[in-house]
């Protein structure tokens, strides 16, 4: 009877232990998944959307229909104007550009801020100009620690994203 009791005890406790193991594995899975998501690098658009000082830029990218493109594989280098940079434009300019009838002009301006490839700060300072996605060329000048893209001062460099890099600038670049 003692042998039967041990066998019955073993059979009765195994499903509970198996269930416990199964549940603990499931309990661990969501935490592991959440951690993996948190570690996943963000795209240029996701990164910009997470920075309050790029809210005007993000609104413009949405109005221009460029979210999918700038969230794509890339790589892209974006010279990203801050909200303050957009505020330097003549009054009403941003509001006009965001209107559907001005989408083509908005896209031209936004794509003038994008260079194909992953161009880090160390690479930017080695060139005199760069061809933009819009088709024009931006002038690059370096004077000591100061880097200018056309007439915009680079404020922060090398904000790395999963599909490229962002360099923060203090003015909106306008195609010639």
Buried (B, 14 or more C-beta within 10 A) or exposed (E): EEEEEEEEEEEEEEEEEEEEEEEEEEEEEEEEEEEEEEEEEBBBBBBBBEBEBBBBBBBBBEBBEBBEBBBBEBBBBBBBBBBEBBEEBEEEBBEEBBEEEBBEBBBBBBBBBBBBEBBBEEEBBEEEEBEBBBEBBBEBEBEEEEBBBBEBEBBEBEBEBBBBBBBBBBBBBEBE
